[in-house]
Amino acid sequence: MINVNTEHIPGYTIVESLDIVRGNTVRARHLGRDIFAGLRNLVGGEVNDYNKLMAYAREQALQSMNDEAAKLEANAVINIRFMTSQVMQGCSEILVYGTAVKIKKD
């Protein structure tokens, strides 16, 4: 599956636009990690545990979107966008969406 955040894929022609596809995941923080993150907040710097958590969540949401596109027999998703929102205290949602298309090589 080819994923791009543009309307076109260089070297390919879009032969059919199928539908909007999306994937999402909701992740909660871990209490033990919160304690260390709080300490990191006192001295400043990057909170690596949260970076890893969000990176994993983005990949999971992207995979979910690609699975939905594959069900439509798409071979690419264009105009991909990511959104993040806080669902509740300590709980975030990652949403990714785009347009599933069929492409052919030029």
C-alpha positions as CSV (number, residue, x, y, z in Angstrom):
1,M,0.0,0.0,0.0
2,I,1.4,3.4,-1.0
3,N,0.5,6.2,1.5
4,V,1.0,9.9,0.7
5,N,-0.2,13.2,2.1
6,T,-0.5,14.7,-1.4
7,E,-3.2,14.5,-4.1
8,H,-0.9,12.8,-6.7
9,I,1.8,10.1,-6.6
10,P,4.7,10.9,-9.0
11,G,5.0,8.2,-11.6
12,Y,1.4,6.9,-11.1
13,T,-2.0,7.7,-12.5
14,I,-5.1,7.4,-10.3
15,V,-7.6,5.2,-12.2
16,E,-10.3,5.1,-9.6
17,S,-11.2,7.0,-6.4
18,L,-12.9,4.6,-4.0
19,D,-13.9,6.1,-0.7
20,I,-12.6,7.9,2.4
21,V,-10.9,5.5,4.8
22,R,-9.9,6.0,8.4
23,G,-8.2,4.3,11.3
24,N,-8.0,5.3,14.9
25,T,-6.8,4.2,18.3
26,V,-7.3,5.5,21.8
27,R,-4.4,5.2,24.2
28,A,-4.2,5.8,28.0
29,R,-1.1,6.8,29.9
30,H,0.5,4.4,32.4
31,L,0.6,5.5,36.1
32,G,4.2,4.4,36.5
33,R,5.3,6.4,33.5
34,D,3.3,9.4,34.7
35,I,5.5,9.6,37.8
36,F,8.7,9.7,35.7
37,A,7.1,12.1,33.3
38,G,6.3,14.4,36.2
39,L,9.9,14.3,37.3
40,R,11.0,15.1,33.7
41,N,8.6,18.0,33.7
42,L,10.4,19.5,36.7
43,V,13.8,19.5,35.0
44,G,12.6,19.9,31.4
45,G,13.4,17.8,28.3
46,E,11.8,15.2,26.1
47,V,9.5,12.5,27.6
48,N,10.6,9.5,25.6
49,D,8.1,7.0,27.1
50,Y,5.2,9.2,25.7
51,N,7.0,9.6,22.4
52,K,7.1,5.9,22.0
53,L,3.5,5.5,23.1
54,M,2.3,8.0,20.5
55,A,4.5,6.6,17.8
56,Y,3.1,3.2,18.4
57,A,-0.5,4.6,18.4
58,R,0.1,6.4,15.0
59,E,1.4,3.2,13.4
60,Q,-1.6,1.3,14.8
61,A,-4.1,3.8,13.4
62,L,-2.2,3.9,10.0
63,Q,-2.4,0.1,9.8
64,S,-6.1,0.2,10.6
65,M,-6.7,2.7,7.8
66,N,-4.7,0.6,5.4
67,D,-6.7,-2.5,6.3
68,E,-9.9,-0.6,5.5
69,A,-8.4,0.5,2.2
70,A,-7.4,-3.1,1.4
71,K,-11.0,-4.2,1.9
72,L,-11.9,-1.8,-0.9
73,E,-9.1,-3.3,-3.1
74,A,-7.2,0.0,-3.1
75,N,-3.5,0.0,-3.7
76,A,-2.9,3.5,-2.3
77,V,-4.2,6.1,0.0
78,I,-3.8,9.8,-0.8
79,N,-4.3,13.0,1.1
80,I,-3.5,11.4,4.4
81,R,-4.1,13.5,7.5
82,F,-3.5,12.8,11.2
83,M,-5.5,14.2,14.1
84,T,-4.9,13.9,17.8
85,S,-7.5,14.7,20.5
86,Q,-7.8,14.2,24.2
87,V,-10.7,11.9,24.9
88,M,-10.5,12.3,28.7
89,Q,-7.8,13.0,31.3
90,G,-4.7,11.0,30.4
91,C,-6.4,9.4,27.3
92,S,-5.6,10.4,23.7
93,E,-7.1,9.4,20.4
94,I,-5.1,9.3,17.2
95,L,-7.2,9.5,14.0
96,V,-5.8,9.1,10.5
97,Y,-7.8,9.4,7.3
98,G,-7.4,9.7,3.6
99,T,-8.8,8.8,0.2
100,A,-8.5,5.1,-1.0
101,V,-7.6,4.9,-4.7
102,K,-6.5,2.5,-7.3
103,I,-3.4,3.6,-9.2
104,K,-1.4,2.3,-12.1
105,K,2.3,3.0,-13.0
106,D,2.8,5.5,-15.8
